[in-house]
C-alpha cells in the first residue's frame, strides 16, 4: 500500500513539474515574441508617417494606414490584457510564486498562456502583413 502511495506522489510531482516547465516555456515564447514586436513598433509609426505624407490620395493608402493602426492597437491590447492576466508579482512571472499552487491551477494557467501565445502570434501576423503592405505602396 505504501508503494502505491509513494508512486502516486512521485507521479503527481512529475506531472506538476511538467506543467510548470510547460508554463515557463510558453511564457518565454510569449515574451520573446512580444520583445520582437516591440522592435517593430517604431517601424509601424514611421511607415504610417511616410504614407500620410504622400501627395496622392489613394484608397489603398488609407487601407494601409488603417492596417498599421490596427496592428499597433492589437499590440497595445495584447500588452494590457497580458499584464492584467499575469501581474509581474505573481506566477508565472515570478517563478518562485509557484509554491502551493495545485496541479489544476497550473493547468488553468497553461491554458491561459496558450491563449496569450495565440493572441501575440495573431498580432505578429498583423504586423507582418501591414508592414509588407505599406512597404509595397512606398516602393
C-alpha positions in Angstrom: 0.0 0.0 0.0 2.8 2.4 0.8 4.4 1.6 -2.5 1.2 2.7 -4.3 1.0 6.0 -2.3 4.7 6.7 -3.0 4.2 6.0 -6.7 1.1 8.2 -6.9 3.0 11.0 -5.1 6.0 10.7 -7.5 3.7 10.7 -10.5 1.9 13.7 -9.2 5.1 15.6 -8.6 6.4 14.7 -12.0 3.1 15.8 -13.7 3.2 19.1 -11.8 6.8 19.7 -12.8 6.0 19.1 -16.4 3.1 21.5 -16.4 5.3 24.1 -14.6 8.1 23.6 -17.2 5.5 23.9 -20.0 4.2 27.2 -18.4 7.7 28.6 -18.3 8.4 27.6 -21.9 5.1 29.2 -23.1 5.9 32.3 -21.0 9.3 32.6 -22.7 7.8 32.2 -26.1 5.2 34.9 -25.5 7.7 37.3 -24.0 10.2 36.6 -26.9 7.5 37.4 -29.5 6.4 40.5 -27.6 10.0 41.7 -27.5 10.4 41.2 -31.2 7.2 43.1 -32.0 8.3 45.9 -29.7 11.3 46.4 -32.0 8.9 46.9 -34.9 6.6 49.4 -33.2 8.7 52.4 -34.4 8.6 51.0 -38.0 4.8 51.0 -37.9 4.8 54.6 -36.9 7.5 55.6 -39.5 5.6 53.8 -42.3 2.4 55.5 -41.3 4.0 58.9 -41.3 5.5 58.2 -44.8 2.2 57.1 -46.2 0.4 60.1 -44.7 3.0 62.4 -46.4 2.4 61.1 -49.9 1.0 63.7 -52.2 -1.5 61.4 -53.9 -4.8 60.2 -52.4 -5.5 56.6 -52.8 -7.9 54.2 -51.2 -5.1 51.6 -50.9 -3.0 54.1 -48.9 -5.9 54.7 -46.5 -6.3 50.9 -46.1 -2.6 50.5 -45.4 -2.6 53.3 -42.8 -5.7 51.7 -41.1 -3.9 48.3 -41.1 -0.8 49.8 -39.5 -3.1 51.4 -36.8 -4.9 48.2 -36.2 -1.6 46.3 -35.8 -0.4 48.8 -33.2 -3.8 48.7 -31.4 -3.6 44.9 -31.4 -0.2 45.1 -29.7 -1.4 47.6 -27.1 -4.5 45.5 -26.4 -2.3 42.4 -26.0 0.0 44.1 -23.6 -2.8 45.4 -21.5 -4.6 42.0 -21.4 -1.4 40.1 -20.7 -0.4 42.3 -17.8 -3.9 42.1 -16.2 -3.9 38.3 -16.6 -0.3 37.8 -15.4 0.7 40.5 -13.0 4.5 40.9 -12.6 4.5 39.8 -9.0 2.6 36.5 -9.4 3.2 33.2 -11.0 4.4 32.5 -13.7 6.0 36.0 -14.0 7.6 35.2 -10.6 8.6 31.5 -10.9 9.0 31.2 -7.1 5.4 32.1 -6.6 4.5 28.6 -7.8 4.8 27.1 -4.3 1.4 25.9 -3.1 -0.3 26.0 -6.4 -2.3 22.9 -7.2 -2.0 21.0 -10.5 -5.4 22.2 -11.6 -4.4 25.8 -11.1 -1.1 25.2 -13.1 -3.2 23.6 -15.9 -5.5 26.6 -16.0 -2.5 28.9 -16.2 -1.2 26.8 -19.0 -4.4 27.2 -20.9 -4.3 31.0 -20.4 -0.7 31.1 -21.6 -1.6 29.1 -24.7 -4.3 31.7 -25.5 -1.9 34.5 -24.9 0.6 32.9 -27.3 -2.2 32.6 -29.9 -3.0 36.3 -29.5 0.6 37.5 -29.7 1.1 35.4 -32.9 -2.0 37.0 -34.4 -0.6 40.4 -33.6 2.7 39.3 -35.2 0.8 38.3 -38.3 -0.9 41.7 -38.4 2.5 43.4 -38.0 4.0 41.5 -40.9 1.0 42.0 -43.2 0.6 45.7 -42.5 4.4 46.4 -42.8 4.6 44.5 -46.1 1.5 46.3 -47.5 2.9 49.7 -46.6 6.4 49.0 -47.9 4.9 47.9 -51.3 2.9 51.1 -51.6 6.0 53.2 -50.8 8.2 51.5 -53.4 
